[in-house]
Amino acid sequence: MSGAPRVPRRLVACPGCGTLVAYSPENPWRPFCSERCRQTDLGAWASEAYRIPLRDDDPDAALGEEGEDGGTGPAPSRE
């Protein structure tokens, strides 16, 4: 018996494909199973495929990203 305690391997499901993989320093792509799953997930983030849904009861959600009026503002006068 060696002096170091044995740590059990922790298995997690790959977020990309669901394959069970070891979540350990030996897995360079953790928590993914492969570089392909890791790159696929990164691409989904980059293309904004993942979004946080807005709640209907959130008063700030109606403001939009532009400001209080949603970026429309008053029309310029044509004098």
Long-range contacts (C-beta under 8 A, 24 or more apart in sequence): 15-41, 16-40, 16-41
